[in-house]
Amino acid sequence: MIAICAIFRNETLYFKEWIEFHVLQGISKFFLYQNNSTDNWEEVLSPYIQSGLVSLIEWPYSNPSQFLAYQHCLGNLQGKPNLWVAFIDCDEFLFSPTCPTAAEGLDALVSEHPDWGAIGVNWMCFGSGGQEEY
């Protein structure tokens, strides 16, 4: 099982695309830490929370709070077998460059290296392509 842990503030414009993309990649659970958002995140996340796909954690702490949220998530998930968790931002998209899905890519790595306890992935940044408006 692959889950994503992320902390967010005012990400409503991107949530649906971000979650749906990752579901297609084989992600089966999201642990989302709500950090003082003022947009309408509830409206967008409500169906995902009701279905059980998203677990929402209210995280009203001041910055820097990302590291503390990640530690909290790790503490709650400690000892769960066969669970991999990606700690990414809500503007980052996890995928495999060699397999159809991230889940299949992870399965291939784990079958080759069953003793690995963590996997790092490369980060690739893209600019706006000159776009100035949504």
Number of C-alpha atoms within 10 A of each C-alpha: 14 17 20 21 21 19 23 19 14 15 19 19 13 12 17 13 11 16 21 11 15 21 18 14 21 18 23 16 20 23 19 22 23 21 20 14 15 10 12 12 17 13 10 15 19 13 12 18 15 10 9 13 18 21 17 17 15 13 18 12 13 9 9 8 15 18 11 13 22 18 12 14 19 14 10 10 13 10 9 8 8 7 11 18 18 17 16 14 13 19 10 12 14 19 20 14 9 9 14 13 19 21 23 16 16 19 15 13 13 15 10 10 10 10 8 10 8 9 10 6 9 5 8 7 5 5 6 7 6 6 7 6 5 4
